[in-house]
Amino acid sequence: MIKAPSIVLTTESTTKFSAENRLCGVIARIQAGEVNAAVWLSLPNEKTVTSIVTLETLGKLELREGTPAQAIFTGSTVILARI
C-alpha cells in the first residue's frame, strides 16, 4: 500500500527520477475537486494506483482519461500489509 499523495505521476518515460519504483499504465479515471484531483492509473495486471495531484499539475501534464502515464514512488513510502 502506498498513500496516494506519495505517488508522483508523469507522462514522460525518459525523465530520470531519484525514486526507484515506477509503474506504467493508462489513466482510467479523474475526479477533480476544488484544489486537487484524484487520478486512477490502470495497470496491465488489472490493478489500479491512485495519485493525488493539484489541478495545476493536471493541466500542465495534460492528464486525461486514456493518457499513458507512470506512477513513481520511493521505497520508503510503501506500507506492507498481510491480507
Backbone bond lengths (Angstrom), bond angles and torsions (degrees), N, CA, C in turn:
res aa  C-N    CA-C-N  psi(-1)  N-CA   C-N-CA  omega(-1)  CA-C   N-CA-C  phi
1 M - - - 1.429 - - 1.527 107.20 -
2 I 1.326 114.85 140.47 1.458 121.50 177.19 1.521 106.97 -133.91
3 K 1.313 117.69 131.15 1.459 120.00 177.94 1.519 109.53 -64.48
4 A 1.339 116.76 133.98 1.464 122.13 -175.49 1.526 113.83 -53.64
5 P 1.350 120.65 -40.02 1.466 119.20 178.95 1.528 114.12 -66.10
6 S 1.338 118.10 -13.96 1.466 121.81 179.89 1.521 113.00 -87.24
7 I 1.324 116.96 -2.76 1.458 121.40 -177.74 1.524 109.20 -100.55
8 V 1.319 115.85 126.91 1.461 122.39 177.24 1.526 107.52 -100.22
9 L 1.328 116.54 133.81 1.462 120.51 176.82 1.518 109.91 -102.44
10 T 1.325 115.78 144.44 1.458 121.16 173.97 1.520 109.03 -145.27
11 T 1.314 115.40 153.70 1.463 120.82 174.30 1.525 110.27 -107.72
12 E 1.325 116.38 -0.25 1.465 122.38 -179.55 1.523 110.44 -94.75
13 S 1.309 118.03 113.54 1.460 120.47 -178.93 1.526 112.45 -81.92
14 T 1.318 117.75 -15.84 1.462 120.43 -177.39 1.520 112.96 -98.97
15 T 1.330 118.25 -6.54 1.455 121.73 -179.73 1.520 110.04 -69.01
16 K 1.329 116.69 138.98 1.458 121.08 178.43 1.521 109.44 -96.32
17 F 1.331 115.91 135.05 1.451 123.19 179.16 1.518 108.99 -126.86
18 S 1.316 116.33 154.34 1.460 119.50 175.85 1.527 111.16 -76.10
19 A 1.323 117.43 -20.21 1.468 121.20 177.25 1.526 109.10 -68.95
20 E 1.315 115.85 135.43 1.459 120.03 -173.21 1.525 114.83 -93.82
21 N 1.311 118.85 -4.64 1.463 121.57 -176.44 1.520 110.54 -114.59
22 R 1.324 115.37 132.66 1.461 120.74 -175.11 1.528 109.09 -142.48
23 L 1.326 116.87 126.81 1.470 122.55 176.44 1.524 108.05 -118.56
24 C 1.321 116.84 125.95 1.463 121.66 -177.98 1.520 110.29 -99.52
25 G 1.325 115.50 140.80 1.455 120.37 179.03 1.514 112.02 -167.55
26 V 1.320 115.15 -159.20 1.463 122.56 -179.22 1.522 107.99 -129.69
27 I 1.321 116.81 138.58 1.463 120.17 179.47 1.518 109.41 -66.73
28 A 1.329 115.75 121.13 1.457 122.18 -176.08 1.522 112.38 -98.54
29 R 1.339 116.40 -31.26 1.465 119.16 -174.43 1.525 109.12 -157.44
30 I 1.325 115.68 146.04 1.462 121.79 174.46 1.518 108.27 -133.49
31 Q 1.325 115.68 128.50 1.464 121.13 176.93 1.524 107.52 -121.37
32 A 1.325 115.56 105.12 1.466 120.96 -176.61 1.525 111.08 -88.71
33 G 1.339 114.15 138.83 1.454 121.48 173.75 1.523 109.00 -109.04
34 E 1.319 117.02 -157.06 1.461 120.62 -179.82 1.525 112.49 -75.78
35 V 1.330 117.39 -33.89 1.461 121.85 -176.66 1.526 111.85 -121.50
36 N 1.328 116.81 -39.94 1.466 122.98 -175.78 1.519 111.21 -118.59
37 A 1.326 114.39 168.41 1.461 120.83 174.87 1.523 108.86 -134.30
38 A 1.321 116.10 142.22 1.461 121.87 171.12 1.522 106.65 -92.25
39 V 1.325 115.79 130.02 1.466 121.28 -177.85 1.521 108.17 -122.27
40 W 1.323 116.64 121.54 1.464 122.61 178.94 1.516 108.92 -96.12
41 L 1.338 115.92 124.74 1.456 122.53 178.24 1.517 108.23 -105.85
42 S 1.320 116.96 119.66 1.461 122.63 179.44 1.522 108.70 -85.29
43 L 1.333 116.30 125.50 1.456 122.03 -178.21 1.523 110.21 -98.57
44 P 1.338 118.12 159.94 1.468 121.26 -177.65 1.527 114.29 -59.29
45 N 1.319 119.10 -26.25 1.464 121.72 -177.07 1.524 112.62 -89.50
46 E 1.322 117.17 23.03 1.466 124.72 179.78 1.523 112.91 63.47
47 K 1.323 116.91 24.02 1.460 123.49 173.74 1.525 107.97 -103.59
48 T 1.315 116.66 166.32 1.459 120.42 176.33 1.524 110.05 -131.75
49 V 1.312 114.72 153.52 1.452 123.41 174.36 1.522 105.95 -125.97
50 T 1.325 116.61 136.16 1.462 120.92 179.85 1.518 109.60 -113.24
51 S 1.310 115.67 135.09 1.459 122.04 177.64 1.527 108.94 -124.31
52 I 1.317 116.03 148.72 1.462 122.00 174.19 1.523 107.40 -105.73
53 V 1.328 117.23 123.24 1.463 121.95 178.56 1.528 108.70 -129.48
54 T 1.319 115.79 158.40 1.463 119.13 175.77 1.531 109.00 -73.93
55 L 1.319 116.13 158.80 1.459 119.73 176.59 1.527 110.44 -63.92
56 E 1.337 116.26 -31.11 1.465 120.20 176.88 1.529 110.47 -62.17
57 T 1.332 116.85 -45.08 1.467 121.60 178.02 1.519 111.04 -64.54
58 L 1.317 116.45 -40.03 1.465 121.62 178.17 1.524 110.04 -55.28
59 G 1.341 116.42 -43.83 1.455 121.18 179.39 1.516 113.15 -73.03
60 K 1.347 117.33 -42.86 1.466 121.01 -178.99 1.520 112.23 -61.62
61 L 1.336 116.81 -41.28 1.464 121.05 -179.93 1.525 112.47 -83.84
62 E 1.339 116.23 -5.32 1.467 122.00 -177.70 1.526 111.06 52.46
63 L 1.346 115.03 46.53 1.457 120.66 -179.33 1.523 110.30 -74.29
64 R 1.308 116.00 127.43 1.460 123.67 178.77 1.525 107.68 -141.06
65 E 1.307 117.10 158.00 1.459 120.69 174.60 1.523 108.70 -58.97
66 G 1.329 116.25 134.38 1.461 121.47 -178.41 1.524 113.68 94.03
67 T 1.330 117.73 -8.47 1.468 121.50 179.42 1.534 110.26 -77.50
68 P 1.334 118.70 129.03 1.465 120.19 173.05 1.529 109.61 -64.98
69 A 1.318 117.28 139.00 1.460 121.30 -179.25 1.520 109.37 -153.95
70 Q 1.330 114.74 170.41 1.455 121.30 178.47 1.514 109.50 -129.22
71 A 1.326 115.53 139.06 1.461 122.44 173.71 1.523 106.81 -98.49
72 I 1.328 116.40 125.61 1.459 121.44 -176.94 1.521 108.76 -121.31
73 F 1.331 115.92 135.99 1.464 120.10 -179.04 1.518 109.81 -155.24
74 T 1.316 116.29 158.05 1.467 120.83 178.06 1.519 109.87 -91.24
75 G 1.289 115.73 155.77 1.471 121.11 179.71 1.522 112.61 -61.97
76 S 1.325 117.36 -29.16 1.463 120.00 -177.92 1.523 112.86 -71.80
77 T 1.339 118.36 -10.44 1.463 120.93 178.98 1.528 112.83 -94.61
78 V 1.321 116.90 -4.07 1.465 121.79 -178.25 1.524 110.19 -82.03
79 I 1.334 116.29 133.80 1.453 123.26 176.35 1.530 107.14 -113.80
80 L 1.311 117.12 122.66 1.457 120.38 179.06 1.518 110.12 -89.09
81 A 1.327 114.90 139.86 1.467 119.94 178.27 1.530 108.35 -140.43
82 R 1.302 116.25 145.23 1.456 121.10 175.23 1.517 107.22 -98.60
83 I 1.325 115.35 123.78 1.465 120.55 -175.68 1.516 110.00 -111.26
